[in-house]
């Protein structure tokens, strides 16, 4: 018996959500293997609601695969129609990262300045750019105090 029990109304809602989905896992001639159940687990963690296509013609075997997957993965069996099985499990919440992790760090940038005559080699200079700096078109490094507005229309739509 699966760990998640749904009411018929909830099951109906999940069936409607799964209608437009494509199968993400296919079970072939080998049947239900450890690799297949692992892929189903990965898909459930990423999507929550998945379709599984079973290429076998045995209806009882497909029904057994549905209940086995639901038991192994702690998922709710939503639907078994034809060769498609639908499983649902709530997506686990991801841990939030601290703000320090999301700030841009220093990076090395290569600045290429071409010669005015075109005959000489370009000058290549590697520069360390900090998180609050940017490289201008002329190859200079400036502090980025405000976000740059590229056009008046884009600037008006952001406000």
Helices and strands as residue ranges (DSSP letters): H 8-18, E 25-27, H 34-47, E 49-54, H 59-73, E 76-81, E 84-88, H 99-102, E 107-113, E 123-129, E 133-135, E 141-143, H 152-158
